[in-house]
């Protein structure tokens, strides 16, 4: 029985993970689950899955969940509060594996706690690598932790690698394995064909309406700007120990091929499937075996044509910005991630326009070109300072 912790249990990845657990109760036991503000969903999880520990990081939500457990005389679940508790459950002795599904920089420390305790980490939290890639993969090697990527694109690449490379994620030897390129696919989001002259008019409702995937609002906006693909580009560099020039982004609107690996003999291996996160989650959790995910078979006779395009950086300047940051330093990718979080939530709150997301991010990261990124403390300082600078840039944009 695999005792699993789900960090970010109330989000889209967490919800899909719980569904996979439910379908495979003979293999997985939910030891702990975390939430931030979604008290109602956490209460449902406690009732349905009876985790031993529930961690809530928002004080008001914590009080609601704690009261619920007390009033309903639930003794099987202990409710804990705060980031310290989150870090503690991620490295608890009883835990075998951790699903890292918290969105944003908040997921970094508990994921590092799991890595430093030698756990198997199913990695869906981008920030762990965007902010601290070298520290993360070095710690995994030092503490003999296993990293299995969960993002659909990285999981697809993982599935297309030889088993020897699957077993050393973070320290792959692509050249030794005969790999020429990693081909990272992306749908192009909802504005792939939209007139560029109308981008000033894009609303949050339009931006969160992804054509293929069901995701949270923040990730959906990132998909619309293709910042999401830029962050995945940075992730791929660290996960697969790739050089920046080894990674190519391919626009694939149908989202059937989730990514590919190109070998030196002319072969290209691709992983295909329906756009449902339960497939990569199930693959990560069961690796090297396979389990039921609840996803129906892909019907090739109804697919129609599959199309592929080069990304247009005039349409997706955020993607170009992320790739350039990846070329430069961990300091810039950390600052970019922080600025983007501030910008996206400001856009969702209708404080800035869609096109301002790029402007804000570009203005912020130029101030961190020479920042020290040699240790976790300095990276966290860059993250904090970039958010302060982003808020300052935000005020300038709002004032006009």
N, C-alpha and C positions, 0 to 999 in steps of 0.2 A: 504494500500500500504506500503510495506516494503522498506524503503530507505536504500540502501546498499552501503558500501564502499568496493571496491576490492583492497586490498593491494597486489601488484604484478600482475597487470592485464595482462601483456604481456607474462607471463610464462605459462607453461602447465596447472597448476591448475587454474590460472586466466582466460585463454582462455576457459576452460571447464565451469567455473562459468558463464562467459558471455553468453555462449551458452544456459545454463539452464535459465538464466534471459530472454534471447530472446524468449524462448519457453513458458515463463510464465509472459508475460508483464502485465497481469492484476493483478499480485501479487507483482512484484518487480520493483523498479525504481533505476537505477544506479546513485547514488548521486555523487560519486567520484571514481576515479581510479588512480593507481600510476604505474609508470614505472621507471626503472633506465636508461639504455642506448638505449633501443629499440624505437627510435623516430618514425620510420616508422609504427610500429604496433600501437603505441599510436595515431598517426594521423588517422589510420583506425578506431580505437575504438571511437575517437571523432566524426568522420563522421557518424558511424553506430549507436552509442548509445547516443550521445549528453549528456554526463555527465555534471553536473553543475561545477565540479572541476576536473582538471587533474593535478596531481603532478608528477614532474619529478625530480629525485635526482642527475642526472649527468648534469653538466653545459652545455656541448656542445649539448646534446640531448634536454635539456630545451630550448635553443635558437632556435633549429630547430623547435620544436613543437610550440613555441610561435610565430615564424615567419609564420608558416603554418596557424595558427588560424587567425593571422592578415591579411595575404594576401588573405585568402578565406572569410574574413569578417564574421567569425563565432562568434556570440555574446552569444551563449547559454552556452559556456564552458569557464571558467576562468582557465588559466594555471598558476600554482604556482611552486616554486622551493624549493628543499631542505628538509632535515629531519624535521625541525621545522614545515613546512607545512604539512608533512606527519602525524606528531603527532597531529596537530591541526584538520585535517579532520577526523581522527580516533575517536575523542571525540566531534565532532561538535553536537550541539543540534538537528539538523535536522536528524541525523543518527540514525537508529534503530539497524542495524547489520553491522558487519565487517567481511569480508572474509580475514583471515590472511594467505596470500599465498606467501609472500616474502621468497625466499630461503636464508638461512644463518642468521647470528647474526644481520644483518641489520633489520630484522623483529621484534626484541625483543621490542624495545622502543615503536613503534606505537601500537603494540598489547597490551602492558601494559597500554598505554594511553586509549585504548578502554575499557579494563577491568576496569580500575580505574574510568571510566565514566559510568559504569553500562550497557554497551552495551551487546548485544548477539554476541559472537565471534565464528565464524566458524573457527576452528583452524586447519590449515595445516602447520603452521610454527613450525618445530620441536624444534628449538632453544629456543623458549619461555619456554619450559618445561625442555629441556636438560640443559639449563643454569640457569634457575631461577624457578624451579618447585614449591618450597615451597612458595616463594614470590608470584608467579602467582596465585596459587590456594587459598592462603590466601586472596589476594586482591579481587579475584572473590567473595569469601564469604562476605568479608567486604563491597564491593560496590554492592552486589546483581547482579553481572553480570552472564550471562549464558555462559557456555562453551559447544560447541557441536563439537566433534572431526570429522575431515574430512578425514584424512589419511584412506585409504581403510581398513586397519587392525583394527584401533581403532574405526572407524565407525561401523565395523562389530561387534566388542565386544559390543559397545554401543547398537546396535540393539538387541543383545542377552541378555541384562540386563533387570531386572524388571523395570517398569516405575519409581518406587520410586528412584532407583539408577540412572536412566537417568537424573532425576531432580536434582541430587546433584553430578554432575561430579566434581572431585577434592576432594570430601569428601564422597565417597561411603562407605557403610558398607558391604563388601563382605561376611563376616562370617554371619552377620545377614540375608543376602539375600540367604544364603544356597549355596554360591559359593565356590568351592574348588580350582579351577585353571582357569587361563586365558591362552588360547592356541593361541599363536601368530604365524600365518603361514607366510612362505616366500618361494619364488620359488627356492631359491638357486642360482639364477642368471645364467649367460651364461657359467660359468665354473664349474658347478656342477659335471660333469663327466670328466673334463679335467685332464690329467696326471699332477700331482703336479710338476714333474721335469721340465715341460715346462712353469711354471708360470713366470719365468724370461723373457720370450719372448712375453708375452701378450702386445698387442698394445692398444692405446686409442680407435681405431676403433672397436676392438673386445670387449672392456670393455663397451662401450656405446650401444652395440647391445643387448638389453634386449629381452629375448625370448617371453615375454608375454605383457609387458606394454610399452606404449609410454611415455617417460619421458625426462626431460632435461639431459644434459650430466653429471652434477655433481651428481645428484641422481642416474643415471644409473651406474656410477662407484661405488657409495656407495652400490648399490644393488649387484654388482659383488664381492665386498669384504665382503658383508653382514654387513658392518658398519651401513648401513641403518636400518637393523633389530636390531642392537645393540642400535641405537638411539631410535628406536620405543619401545624397551624394557624399556628404561629409561622413555620415554613418558608415557607408560602404567602404570608404577609405580605411577606417579603423577596423571594421569587422573582418575584412578580407585582406588586410595588410597590403593594400593596393596603392600604387602611385596614382596621383590625380589624373595623369594621362591615360591610365588603364581603364577609366570609367567613362562611358558614353551614355548620354540621356537620349531616349527615343520616345517620341510622342506616339502613343498607341491608343486611339480613342475608345476602342471597344473594351479595354481592360480585361481581355481574355488571357493574353500572355502577360504574366506578372513580372517577369524579367528573364534575362538570358545570359548564358556564358558562352563566349566565343573562344574556340581552341585553335591552336596553331596549325592543325591539320585541315582546317576548313570547316570542321564541325561546329554547329551552334546548338547547344542544348537549351530548351525552353521549358518552363513550368507553366501549365495552363490550368485554368479552373474558373468556376464562377466567382464573381466579386463578392465573396463572403468570408469575413475574417475568421470564421470557425475552422476553415481549412488550414491556414498556416498555424493557428493556435494548436489544433490537434496534432499537426505534424511536429511542432516544437515540443509539445508535452510528451508525445509518445516516442520520439526519436531514440533509437534507430528503428523502432517498430512503427506501425500505423494503427489508428483506432477510428471508430465512427465519430464523425463530426456533426452529423445532422444536415450536411450540405448535399443536395441532389446532384446527380451526374451531369456533366457537361454534354449537351446535345449538339454534336458536330453538324448534324443535318439542318439545324436551324440557325447556325452562326452567321451565315452570309459571308461577306468579305472581311478580311482583316487589313487594316491600313497602318502605315508607319510614316512618320515625318520627323524632320529635324526641328528642334525647338527654335522659335523665333524670339530672340532676346529683346526685341522691341516690344513684343507682347508680354514677355515674361522677364522683366529686368531683375526681379527678385532672385530668379534662378541664377542669372549671371553673377549677381552680387555674392550669392552663397558659394558658387564655384571659385570665384576670385578670392574670397575669404579663406576657402579651403587650401588654395595655393599658397596663402600667406602665413597664417599662424593659428594656433589654438585660441589665442587672445581675440582675434577677429571673429572666429566662429562663435565664441562665447558671447561677445558683445552683440553680434548679429542676432543670435537667438533671443537675448534679453530685449533688445530693441523691438524685435518682431512681435514678441508677446505683448508689449505695451501698445504697439501700433495696431495690432489686430483687435484687441479689446476696445481700443478707442474707436476704431471703425465700426465695430458691432454696436457700440453705444452712440453711434452717429455723431461723434465729435470731429472726425476727419473723413475725407473722401478715400475711396478705394486706391486711387493713384498716390495718395499721401503715405501709404504704407511703405512703399519703396523709398520715397524721399526721406522719411524719418529714419529708416534703417541706414541708408547710405550716409546721412549726416552724422549719425551716432558712431558708426564703426571707424570712421576716419580719425577719430580722436583716440583710438586704442591701438594704432599701428605698432607703437613701440612698447606696449604694456608687457609687464613680466607675467609669463604664464607657466612658470617652472614648477609650481606646486598647487595643491588643491586650494590652499588658503588664498593664493594670489588669483586663482581662477574665480573663486567665489567673490573676491573683491572686485574683479572686472565685471562680473555679473551684476553686482549691486551698483557699481558706479555707472554702468551702461544704462541701467533702469532709471537712475537719477537723471542722466543726460537725456534719455528718451522722453522723460516727463517734461524736461525743459524744452526740448524740441517740439513736443506736443503743444505746449502752451504758445509757442511762437506760431505754429500752424493755425491754431484756433484764433489767435489775435489777428492773423493775416499779415 
